[in-house]
Amino acid sequence: MGQNLVDHWQNIYQAKDTTKVGWHQERPQISLDFIAKSKVSPEDPIIDVGGGDSRLVDHLLEIGFQNLWILDISAKALNKVKHRLAQKQGQVTYSVSDVLDFHPKTKFGLWHDRAVFHFLMDKKEQQAYRSLVEGIIAPGGYMVLATFSRSGPNMCSGLPVKQYSIEDLEEFFSHEFSLMEGINYDHITPAGIPQNYTVCLFQRI
């Protein structure tokens, strides 16, 4: 885990009102829709990768999911969620880690990643991510993956990102995953700026 990267995200979550940052969604409807389409069981472990202080876990708890994980490189981000969900202790597991350093024993029924994978600019890092999800998602399990699209931004929070089409993601993950559905959509930031995303639902073969 690069300390500079940890410091970068720690500073963002300490210095900024994260209800005003570009990625904020009060209700992450696209993610919720794709998770519903996956048919994952409410008892299956679900992980929100790079979840920060996203509201996704809040909404999943409301509809009956019981075994939720949040992974983020920033301890400050996860502390915000712990405070917000203090009454839900025991239903959420928090893990502070760079995604490529994450090696739990748990096999996940669903892996949700909204905009972590696209920060991996190096091919070796991209391949390491692919190996990770191939090993960590249970056979028959699901992956919801969102990145900036080919017409989306090429920077996020001061860092470069790699843009992907639906076809790019389908080809890259094709060895172990089958594409169930892919869409492009405009996320409207709190400042009113559209950002075009690619979102795919995969099932582990």
Secondary structure as the mmCIF struct_conf table of DSSP 4:
data_model
#
loop_
_struct_conf.conf_type_id
_struct_conf.id
_struct_conf.beg_label_comp_id
_struct_conf.beg_label_asym_id
_struct_conf.beg_label_seq_id
_struct_conf.end_label_comp_id
_struct_conf.end_label_asym_id
_struct_conf.end_label_seq_id
HELX_RH_AL_P HELX_RH_AL_P1 GLN A 3 ALA A 15
BEND BEND1 LYS A 16 LYS A 16
TURN_TY1_P TURN_TY1_P1 THR A 18 THR A 19
BEND BEND2 LYS A 20 VAL A 21
TURN_TY1_P TURN_TY1_P2 GLY A 22 TRP A 23
BEND BEND3 GLU A 26 ARG A 27
HELX_RH_AL_P HELX_RH_AL_P2 GLN A 29 SER A 38
TURN_TY1_P TURN_TY1_P3 LYS A 39 LYS A 39
TURN_TY1_P TURN_TY1_P4 PRO A 42 GLU A 43
BEND BEND4 ASP A 44 ASP A 44
STRN STRN1 ILE A 46 VAL A 49
TURN_TY1_P TURN_TY1_P5 GLY A 50 GLY A 50
TURN_TY1_P TURN_TY1_P6 GLY A 52 ASP A 53
BEND BEND5 ARG A 55 ARG A 55
HELX_RH_AL_P HELX_RH_AL_P3 LEU A 56 GLU A 62
TURN_TY1_P TURN_TY1_P7 ILE A 63 GLY A 64
STRN STRN2 LEU A 68 ASP A 72
BEND BEND6 ILE A 73 ILE A 73
HELX_RH_AL_P HELX_RH_AL_P4 ALA A 75 ARG A 84
TURN_TY1_P TURN_TY1_P8 LEU A 85 LEU A 85
HELX_RH_3T_P HELX_RH_3T_P1 ALA A 86 LYS A 88
STRN STRN3 GLN A 89 GLN A 89
TURN_TY1_P TURN_TY1_P9 GLY A 90 GLN A 91
STRN STRN4 VAL A 92 VAL A 96
BEND BEND7 SER A 97 SER A 97
HELX_RH_3T_P HELX_RH_3T_P2 VAL A 99 ASP A 101
BEND BEND8 LYS A 105 LYS A 105
HELX_LH_PP_P HELX_LH_PP_P1 THR A 106 LYS A 107
STRN STRN5 PHE A 108 ARG A 114
BEND BEND9 ALA A 115 VAL A 116
HELX_RH_3T_P HELX_RH_3T_P3 PHE A 117 PHE A 119
BEND BEND10 ASP A 122 ASP A 122
HELX_RH_AL_P HELX_RH_AL_P5 LYS A 123 ILE A 136
STRN STRN6 ILE A 137 PHE A 148
TURN_TY1_P TURN_TY1_P10 ARG A 150 SER A 151
BEND BEND11 GLY A 152 GLY A 152
BEND BEND12 ASN A 154 ASN A 154
STRN STRN7 MET A 155 CYS A 156
TURN_TY1_P TURN_TY1_P11 SER A 157 GLY A 158
STRN STRN8 LEU A 159 PRO A 160
HELX_RH_AL_P HELX_RH_AL_P6 ILE A 166 PHE A 172
TURN_TY1_P TURN_TY1_P12 PHE A 173 GLU A 176
STRN STRN9 PHE A 177 ILE A 188
HELX_LH_PP_P HELX_LH_PP_P2 THR A 189 THR A 189
TURN_TY1_P TURN_TY1_P13 PRO A 190 ALA A 191
BEND BEND13 GLY A 192 GLY A 192
STRN STRN10 PRO A 194 ARG A 204
#
